[in-house]
């Protein structure tokens, strides 16, 4: 068996000691943002909220819980959003049940669709006014400040 040089072992030990995950450098600083979304005075559950910051060229995302509360994420879960003015969009979709019975693909009688036959997937239905779904039509604006707790409640009409 070939002898290994002591410098090889030293390099291996130093490499093992220095192999932690390096902290990723973030191009912008973010600040915690949370809030509550209501529509017609009632909490909006399972809605997707997006804060668009044109200056920072970053977006932050969140989803409301069953009571309409959200927290934003930009780089890591619930880390927040960059400071500044944000255009805010909110979307919520409900998927209705298929109009045709679902085929039992385990059945020997199952015939998969072929050729130009469409399976006609059910399109999701929006449950909030369309104006909130697009940056071009939304009326929601939020300002995130460089503080530890930004609370942005959104009341949709």
C-alpha positions in Angstrom: 0.0 0.0 0.0 1.2 3.5 -0.9 2.1 5.8 2.0 0.1 9.1 2.2 2.0 12.2 2.8 1.2 14.0 6.1 0.3 17.2 4.2 -2.5 15.2 2.5 -4.0 14.3 5.8 -3.6 17.9 7.1 -5.3 19.2 4.0 -8.1 16.7 4.5 -8.7 17.7 8.1 -8.6 21.5 7.3 -11.0 20.9 4.4 -13.4 19.0 6.7 -13.2 21.7 9.4 -13.9 24.6 7.0 -16.7 23.0 5.0 -19.7 24.7 6.5 -22.4 26.1 4.4 -21.4 29.7 3.5 -23.9 32.4 4.2 -25.5 33.5 1.0 -25.1 37.1 0.2 -28.4 38.8 -0.3 -28.6 41.6 -2.8 -31.1 43.5 -0.7 -31.9 43.6 3.0 -35.4 42.4 3.9 -37.7 43.2 6.9 -40.5 41.1 8.4 -43.9 41.8 6.9 -47.2 40.2 8.1 -50.8 41.2 7.9 -54.4 40.2 7.6 -56.5 40.1 4.4 -60.3 40.6 4.4 -62.9 40.7 1.6 -66.2 42.2 2.5 -65.2 42.2 6.1 -64.5 38.5 6.2 -61.0 36.8 6.4 -59.7 35.5 3.1 -58.2 32.0 3.6 -55.7 30.4 1.2 -55.0 33.5 -0.9 -51.7 34.2 -2.5 -50.3 37.7 -1.8 -47.4 39.2 -3.7 -45.5 42.4 -3.0 -43.6 43.8 -6.0 -40.8 46.3 -5.3 -39.8 47.9 -8.6 -36.8 49.7 -7.1 -35.3 46.6 -5.5 -36.4 44.4 -8.4 -37.6 41.9 -5.9 -40.9 40.3 -5.1 -42.1 38.8 -1.8 -44.7 36.1 -1.5 -47.1 34.8 1.1 -50.2 32.7 1.5 -53.0 33.4 4.0 -53.9 30.9 6.7 -57.5 29.8 7.6 -58.0 33.2 9.4 -56.6 35.4 6.6 -53.2 36.1 8.2 -50.0 36.0 6.1 -46.2 36.4 6.4 -44.0 37.3 3.5 -41.0 35.4 2.1 -38.3 36.8 -0.2 -35.2 34.6 0.3 -36.0 32.4 3.3 -39.3 31.4 4.9 -41.0 34.4 6.5 -38.0 36.7 6.2 -40.0 39.6 4.8 -39.7 42.0 2.0 -37.3 44.8 0.9 -38.0 48.3 2.3 -39.8 50.7 0.0 -43.0 51.0 -2.0 -44.7 47.8 -3.2 -47.5 47.1 -5.6 -49.6 44.3 -4.0 -51.6 41.6 -5.8 -53.9 39.1 -4.1 -55.3 36.0 -5.8 -57.5 33.2 -4.6 -58.7 30.4 -6.7 -61.2 27.6 -6.0 -61.1 24.5 -8.2 -64.5 23.0 -8.8 -65.1 19.3 -9.0 -64.8 17.7 -12.5 -68.0 17.6 -14.4 -67.2 14.1 -15.7 -66.5 11.2 -13.4 -62.8 10.5 -12.9 -61.8 7.4 -14.8 -60.4 4.4 -12.9 -57.0 4.1 -14.5 -56.5 0.8 -12.8 -59.5 -0.7 -14.6 -58.9 -3.0 -17.6 -61.7 -1.0 -19.4 -59.7 2.3 -19.1 -58.9 3.8 -22.4 -56.5 6.8 -22.2 -57.3 9.9 -24.4 -55.4 9.9 -27.7 -55.0 12.1 -30.7 -56.9 15.4 -30.7 -59.2 14.4 -27.9 -59.3 17.0 -25.1 -59.6 16.0 -21.5 -61.3 19.4 -20.8 -59.6 20.2 -17.5 -61.7 22.4 -15.2 -60.3 25.9 -15.0 -59.9 27.4 -11.6 -62.4 30.0 -10.6 -61.3 33.2 -9.0 -63.1 34.2 -5.8 -61.8 37.8 -5.5 -62.3 40.7 -7.9 -60.0 40.5 -10.9 -58.6 43.9 -10.3 -56.5 42.6 -7.4 -54.8 39.9 -9.5 -52.6 42.0 -11.7 -49.9 44.7 -11.1 -51.5 46.7 -13.8 -55.0 46.9 -12.3 -54.5 46.5 -8.5 -55.3 49.5 -6.3 -53.2 48.0 -3.4 -50.0 49.8 -2.5 -47.9 49.1 0.6 -44.8 50.7 2.1 -42.4 48.4 3.9 -40.1 50.2 6.4 -36.7 49.2 7.6 -38.1 48.1 11.0 -38.5 44.7 12.7 -42.3 44.5 12.4 -44.3 45.7 9.4 -48.0 45.0 9.7 -49.9 45.5 6.4 -53.6 44.7 6.6 -55.4 44.6 3.3 -59.1 45.3 3.1 -60.5 44.2 -0.3 -63.8 45.5 -1.6 
